[in-house]
Amino acid sequence: MSGNETQKHPLVTELEQLLTVHRMGDGWYLGMRKPGGKGRVFGGQVIAQALAAAQDTVGSERIAHSLHAYFMRAGDEDYEITFRVERDFDGGTFSTRRIIALQKDRPILNMAASFQKLEEGLHHQEEMPDVPPPEELKDEAQLRAMFADQVPEKFRDNFVRERAFESRPVDARDWLGGDKRRPARQDIWFRLRDRTVDDPAVHRAMLAYQSDSWLLGTCTLAHGVTWMTPGMMSASLDHAVWLHGDFRVDDWLLYSCDSPWTGRGRGFNRGSIYTRDGRLVATCAQEGLIRLRPPAAE
């Protein structure tokens, strides 16, 4: 990671620009579309842009401590996203905002976010799992390259494309499935590919963005299925993040995920995010659609 602003990794610069929302009027914001994006908008992008819009209405002295989002429709990469922020509450310590994300005047996401003026309090936390450090693990990009020739050509470019975050799974998964069941938990180290600005609000938005990675796939591990399994349908239904402490997304963070339940076409997933020195800085939860239908008869 260079840390040289003039030589910043272009994907990091692109992400910074993507998560910078633009004021359009009182309570209205515009989120840009991902350059070159195709198909569905990544859910983490909509959440992060919604958080950035809400943060702009409360000021820097109050920081986001929780968000709860519901996905209603898939976003379309061909269009920008408009955000409406409602200022529901401003108290002595907390502020609450409601955010609606729209494309073509139709809501694609509803989100509530709460912001707090920092104060001291009692403290305890669950310990970080004992896992190998990132230096001892292969980059996910290397692992994906090993499977690339087995991925259908129409999905291959997206499967192997370089991402703004580098990641190193503790136990690499088989993206092709093959009925290889394993416990529904996974641990992944991740960090931004280059240094970013020092603004903590930017780091919180980027963490919200990346928190939508890996989480839904955790519940499929127990069943030996992936997005490549014939008849498999998956989509995020809701997503929640609780932000506990300070962190930088351009330093290594551990995402420790588990799934306690699947059923009724849905899978529930939890995730804890730790700094390298073992501080629990965020907790996430997500329920998603995991619908397995018999392949259509020929």
LINQUI-V676595 format. One line per field, one symbol per residue. psi: psi as a letter, one per 40 degrees, with the letter a starting at -180 (. if undefined). A space follows every 10 residues. Layout:
psi=???
This chain:
psi=hdehdefihd ddddddddeh ihheahehih hiihheiibi hhdddddddd ddddddeeie ehiheiihih hdihiheeii hhhhhhgdhh addihhihhh hihfehhehh ihiiiihiii iihiiiiiig iiiddeiiid ddddddedee hideedddde iiidhiigid hhiheebffg iiigiihhii iieiiaiehd ddddddddde eeidddedde deefiaeehh ehhiihdihi hhhdaiihee ihihhhiihe iiifeihhii ihhiideehh eihiihhihg hhihihi.
